[in-house]
Each structure stands twice: as structure tokens, then as C-alpha cells.
Amino acid sequence: MKLWKKVALGSASVLAVATLAACGSSSASGNKTAAPSHVLTFGKPDGPQTNNSNPFLGTSAASVQGYRYAIYETLVQYNDVDPTQKPQGWLATKWEWNSDYTQVKFTIRKGVKWSDGKPLTAEDVAYTFNLMKKTPALNSQSIPFGDITTSGDTVTINFTSNQYVHQSAIYGQFIIPEHIWKNQDATKWTDQKPVGTGPYILKSWSTQGVTLTANPNYWGGKLKVPTIRYIEYNDNTSLTNAMTSGQVDHGFVYIANYKTAWLAKNKANKAWYPSTLGNTTLFTNDAKGAFSNLSFRQAVSTVIDRAQLSQQGTTGASSPITSVTGLPESGKDFISSDYTGQTFKTSLSDAKTILTKAGYTGVGTKNGLKDAKGNAVTVMLTDPAGWSDYDAELQLIGSEIESLGAKVTVQNPSYDTWNDQISKGNFDGALHWTDSGFTPYNIYLDSMDQSFYKPLGQVATYNFGRFQNPEASAALKDYANATSDAQRTKDLATIQKVYVEQVPVIPVLEVPVWGNYTERYYTGWPTKENPYTDINMTTPAETLVLTKLKPASN
């Protein structure tokens, strides 16, 4: 797991980009136009890119802008926003795991061709996974591959341990052609003329935009969007302006006051912000300072108004976490029976009572709170400057902690400074998101697994708060290696008991996918009413969405 920079609304531009003119109309008219020739334009706020279409590299333009999944395809499609949905075969028509999830067999779809005309084979699939096996830098999930073999159109992948919790990583692995990649260094190659099986082919690349055209020989049939384009903007503000002026059809961006800034601008403008099975959490430093005391963590969790955080930080776009287990709505089926129906209750008086019973004095007195040993309670909260939603939420959390009597400072340093602060434990509290997946495993792993533990001063990649609990860590390990639903249910109950009672972190909000799009030219996007996949165009879901889009009717 890795800290990813979150591009913020209103952040200062370091590099300027030329004014970009999209191929579509810039009119903000509300009329839908049947325009099969319209260039569907995607926008992201990550700044200028370099010509690199290597799908393995997270920093390549193909990965950052998202077009890698328009070119390269995965074996299976899965739904991030509804993990209960059955995965859908894609380059694989069938797959079967053994009972302990140490082996999976994929049957590869027949009749699929690479964009250079050569057929997709089982050997291409085996080559892709063998390349990851032999190249740790490409194996970001550290999946323990064993033998990988082929027989006809079947690929058998063995693992040295149970991979139940890593199914989505395996399903979502894009497949590359062996005949193209076998003579390249996959860790460095820029892949400027990518060859894939996907619905689109790279036509042109420039810093002003990347253009792809429909693959005329696509195995999935004729595409109804002939041309797509990807444009990068320096920040959320410039991208939002491009969207409202009609230059961008889909923007993966946080828009403050989105109802007025986006939806009200055009009746065809839409927004869907589905949550994944992760959460936004106040990571607390459990190894030193105020939050090293359980009672203080409990009190702060009690005084935080999560509904107000949702409104103030995201204009209601990110829903509050209500379950005491920290699970979002999409994870409700994973809530232990011990905690069914148990929700967070905001109460200043209850929070004060918790502290008083724990021996704190000066409770509720401005800057007067002292712990049971007589030490003044101070709290330093930190998140990077420019993370507008998190910065607003942190200010509110700070004021709520102040109401308990603690002296609070809120810092908004540069991203690099902040990264150093939380990774080395030089903070008291910081908002960050957890990873997501098919199960709640990543939420709890990121928050409290001792495998991430590092002493203060050393770099931690998660469990920033240095929480230690052998029972939770053992249950997480057992959950990952369980061979039955009954065992996983038992382990999850143990994990959630520790999470609720020991408060290793303080969950506050769900983690939304920022889906802002227009139906002026094309319809068929996933929606709340039809959540067939997520709307993040930087994930494997992009492939599925692009095959569903069709021209809008008048």
C-alpha cells in the first residue's frame, strides 16, 4: 500500500498548460444532441504528463489519465461499488478456485485478437503473470505466485498461500502480448505504440491531449463512441471550469458545492459518487501524545459530528460512516451480529463524561484539559495544504476536540512534509483513506495490523498510528487464510470487537468515487439506479463502461 497524492481544489498551479480546445462544442446548452461523431473527452487534474503508455507504471500517462484500460483488458470484470455482485467474465470466460484459494484456473476467451492482428493466447496470460512473478517491481500487491502453466485455452495459476483477499487484484490484472513485451524491460519501457485487446487504439499522443479511436476488430463488437480523448488539467478548479464550459464530458474530480457548480449548469450534467468498501479515517497516533490514551480516543470519536463533516467537507457528497464497525453502506453485510444496528452517536456531554471518569481534569475548559497525571492535553492535526475537503473537515474536528478542553493546532504543510510527518509518526491526528476491496479486510489491515508497525521515527506505509494488538493481527492473518465463510465470519467478529473497543483509529466518512459526467452526447453511464460497475475511469471498470455507452437521443 502506498500514499497517493490527492489533488486538491484550488491548489496553486506550478506548471502552466496551454489553453485546450476540445473537439466537442463548448456550449452549455441543455439540449441533448445525437452526435455519434462527438469526441468523448475525459479530464483529470494531475498536471502535464510525458509520453508513456506502460500500463505497469503507476506514474505513466496511461495509468494517471486512465486510458490504459481502454487499450488493455483484464480477465474478469468486478464491481468495486457493489462487492456482492457476481464478477463478470471478460478475457476469461470461466474461472475456478480450489477450496483453499491457492490455485485458480482461467479459461481464456476464443477469437480475441491483439490490435496488431495476432491472436490472444493462454500463453499471453501466463506470460503476464510470470512477468509479475519474476519482477517484484511489477507485483505491487506482493502476490506469492507459484507455478503458472497452460494447457490449450486454460491457464492454471498456483500461489504459495491463500489468495481469497486478493481476488480482485488477480481479476483486475491487465493482460499484455508476449510477442511485444518479451524483448522489453517492463519496468522502464515507455510503450509508446501500445498493442492491446481493448476497445480502443492509441491514435495520437501530445501534452495537449491523448486521442484513441475505436478498435475496428474488437471482439466485443462495434463501439458506439468512435473517438475518445484524455486531457490533463493542473488542478480541480481548471478542470471544473472546462467541464462547465462543455470542453470535458467526464471529470474525475472533487467539485465543491457540486449541485450548484455542476448540476445546475446544465440539465444533462450528472453526478454519481458511489462509495467503495473503504473509509476515510482520522488516523490517531496511538504510540505517543494525547491519542495514546484509549479514553481520549473514545471521547474524540464521540464528540465528532460525522454528518456535519459530510456537509462541510464534501457538500454531502461523501456520506458519514454510521456503523461503529467503521464499515460503509456497501459493507453492511459484513457487520458482525454483535454490532448490527449499533451506530455512532454524537454527544459532547457523553464525551466529557468519558474523560472525567478516566481522571481528566479541566474538561470543557478552554485549553485547560489535563490527563490523569496532570499533563496538559495538546493535539496537532495535519493534512496537506490544498486538500480542500480534508482541510475543512480537519478544522471542524479540531474545533470539536477544543470543546473538550484540549489545545489544538491544525497544520496544512506541503504534501511531502505531511507525508514525512505521518509516515514517521510526527503527528497526533491526520485524515486519510483506507484501501478497498471485495471484503472489509483492507479497512482493518490498514488501520491496525501489526505487520505495518514501525517504531516512531521509522517510515510506516499504513497503520500510521502504530497501533499494536496481537489478537487483531492474528485474526487478520487467519481471515486472509481462511478456507470457509464460517471461519471468516468468526475472524471478522474478533477483528471488529478490537476495532470497536480499542478504537485504533476514528472512522468518519465513506470514500466516494468522484463521477461527474454529462449525457449531452452519450448515455449508458453507471448510475445509482443502474450501478453495473463503478464510474472511476482509471480502473478496469473503464473497459466495461466504454462498451456500454451509446449516442444520446434528442
Buried (B, 14 or more C-beta within 10 A) or exposed (E): BEBEEBBBBEBEEEEEBEEBEBBBBEEBEEEBBEBEEBBBBBBBBBBBBEBBBBBBBEEBBBBBBBBBBBBBBBBBBBBBBBBEBEBEBBBBBEBEBEEBBBBBBBBBBEEBBBBEEBEBBBBBBBBBBBBBBEEEEBBEBEBBBEEBEBEEBBBBBBBEBBBBBBBBBBBBBBBBBBBBBEEEEBEEBBBEEBBBBBBBBBEEBEBBBBBBBBBEEBBBEEBBBBBBBBBBBBBBBBBBEBBBBBBBBBBBBBBBEBEEBBBEBBBBBBBBBBBBBBBBBBBBBBBBBBBBBBBBBBBBBBBBBBBBBBBBBBBBBBBBBBBBBBBBEBBEEBBBEEBEEBEBEBEBEEBBBBBBEBEBBBBBEEEBBBBEEEEBBBBBBBBBBBBBBBBBBBBBBBEBBBBBBBBBEBBBBEBEBBBBBBBBBBBBBBBBBBBBBBBBBBBBBBBBBBEBBBEEEEEBEBBBBBBBBEEBBBBBBBBBBBBEEEEBBBBBBBBBBBBBEBBBBBBBBBBBBBBBBBBBBBBBBBBEEEBBBBBBBBBBBBBBBBBBBBBBEE
